[in-house]
Amino acid sequence: MIPGARCIIRKIFHFESPRERYTSDAAIVWCFDHRFDLVLHKLMKRIGVEYFDPILVAGGARCLAGDDRETDRQFVLEQIRKSMRLHDTRSVVLMLHSDCGAYGGLAAFENDPAREAENHRNDLHRALEFLQSEIPELTVRGYFVDFEGVWEAVSSMDSALTA
């Protein structure tokens, strides 16, 4: 920008958005990898989440598992709290996906989908436990998405997330 020049904003097209405030069915901590957009929306529909607040960070729920920087973890926690305050959110969906660049892709697991799934299962459970300990009033669910389906993280008494 040229010193002394003014920045203007101009309308480029007309669109009417709803003005009413909404209640979020869930905040979703998810990666910004667009390969999985369709499955995200299908999963939300299947679990009854119509309105959601997406919290998109590289690696998704990985940052809550404790392997990333603490500042990243605290940032995501604050985003969840803002969703609760602004949109009365009472539920959080934590998600991880296969071949995620934040983990180094599938190659980081020697191209072994079972090793990757086991790692992501562990990370999901650590992230679930952390979030539930930090904000116990939330309902928290976790999912791992690969190229063949969606896996739900459940308590150790069940075995749903055994890929």
C-alpha positions in Angstrom: 0.0 0.0 0.0 1.2 3.5 -0.8 1.9 5.6 2.2 -0.9 8.1 2.7 -3.3 6.0 0.5 -6.7 5.1 2.0 -7.9 1.5 2.1 -11.5 1.2 0.9 -13.9 -1.7 1.1 -16.3 -2.3 -1.8 -19.2 -4.7 -2.1 -18.6 -7.4 -4.7 -21.9 -9.2 -4.6 -25.2 -9.3 -2.7 -26.0 -12.1 -0.3 -28.4 -12.2 2.7 -27.3 -14.1 5.7 -29.6 -15.0 8.6 -29.4 -12.3 11.3 -30.7 -14.5 14.2 -28.3 -15.8 16.7 -27.9 -19.5 16.9 -27.2 -22.2 19.4 -24.3 -24.4 18.4 -25.0 -28.1 18.6 -21.2 -28.7 19.0 -17.9 -27.1 18.6 -15.7 -29.3 16.3 -11.9 -29.5 16.7 -10.8 -30.6 13.2 -8.0 -30.3 10.7 -8.4 -28.0 7.7 -7.6 -30.8 5.2 -10.4 -30.4 2.6 -10.1 -34.1 1.5 -12.4 -34.9 4.4 -15.1 -32.1 4.1 -17.8 -34.4 2.7 -17.4 -37.0 5.5 -17.4 -34.3 8.1 -20.8 -33.0 7.0 -22.1 -36.6 6.7 -20.9 -37.4 10.2 -22.4 -34.3 11.6 -25.8 -35.1 10.0 -25.6 -38.7 11.3 -24.9 -37.7 14.9 -27.6 -34.9 14.8 -25.3 -31.9 14.7 -26.9 -29.2 12.5 -25.2 -26.0 13.7 -21.6 -26.2 14.6 -18.7 -24.0 15.4 -15.7 -25.3 13.5 -12.3 -24.9 15.2 -9.9 -25.7 12.4 -6.2 -26.2 13.2 -3.5 -28.4 11.5 -3.8 -31.8 13.2 -7.2 -31.2 14.6 -7.6 -32.7 18.1 -3.9 -33.5 18.2 -3.2 -30.2 19.9 -5.3 -31.3 22.9 -3.5 -34.6 23.3 -0.5 -32.8 24.7 2.2 -33.4 22.0 2.0 -29.9 20.5 3.0 -26.6 22.1 1.0 -25.7 25.3 0.1 -22.3 23.7 -1.7 -24.2 20.9 -3.6 -26.3 23.4 -4.6 -23.2 25.4 -5.7 -21.4 22.2 -8.0 -24.2 21.3 -9.4 -24.4 24.8 -10.1 -20.7 24.7 -11.9 -21.1 21.3 -14.1 -23.9 22.8 -14.9 -21.6 25.8 -15.8 -18.8 23.4 -18.1 -21.1 21.5 -19.7 -22.0 24.8 -20.1 -18.4 25.8 -21.3 -17.0 22.4 -23.4 -19.9 21.1 -24.3 -21.9 24.2 -22.3 -24.9 23.1 -22.5 -27.9 25.4 -20.9 -30.5 23.2 -17.5 -30.9 21.5 -16.5 -33.3 18.7 -12.8 -34.0 18.5 -11.5 -35.4 15.2 -8.4 -36.8 13.6 -7.8 -38.1 10.1 -5.5 -40.4 8.3 -2.5 -39.1 6.3 -2.5 -35.9 8.2 0.4 -33.6 7.4 0.6 -32.4 11.0 1.7 -35.9 11.9 4.0 -36.3 8.9 1.3 -38.2 6.9 1.0 -41.9 6.7 4.7 -42.1 5.9 5.4 -41.1 9.6 3.9 -44.5 10.5 5.9 -46.4 7.8 2.8 -46.4 5.6 1.1 -48.8 8.1 -2.5 -47.8 8.5 -2.8 -50.0 11.6 0.1 -48.2 13.4 -1.4 -44.8 12.4 -4.8 -45.8 13.7 -3.4 -47.0 17.0 -1.5 -43.7 17.4 -4.5 -41.6 16.6 -6.7 -43.7 18.9 -4.2 -43.0 21.7 -4.2 -39.3 20.9 -8.0 -39.1 20.7 -8.3 -40.7 24.2 -5.7 -38.3 25.6 -7.4 -35.3 24.1 -10.8 -36.6 25.3 -9.5 -37.0 28.9 -7.8 -33.6 28.9 -10.8 -31.7 27.6 -13.2 -33.5 30.0 -10.9 -32.7 32.9 -10.6 -29.0 31.9 -14.3 -28.4 31.1 -16.2 -31.2 32.8 -19.7 -29.8 31.9 -19.1 -30.6 28.2 -20.2 -33.7 26.4 -17.1 -34.8 24.4 -17.0 -37.3 21.5 -14.0 -38.3 19.4 -13.7 -39.7 15.9 -10.9 -40.9 13.6 -11.5 -40.6 9.9 -9.6 -42.7 7.3 -10.2 -43.2 3.6 -12.6 -46.0 4.2 -14.8 -44.8 7.1 -15.3 -43.1 10.4 -14.2 -44.7 13.8 -15.6 -43.5 17.1 -13.4 -43.3 20.2 -15.2 -45.0 23.1 -14.3 -46.1 26.6 -11.8 -48.9 27.1 -14.8 -51.1 28.0 -15.8 -51.0 24.3 -13.7 -51.7 21.2 -15.3 -49.4 18.5 -12.0 -47.7 17.7 -9.9 -50.7 16.8 -8.9 -50.2 13.2 
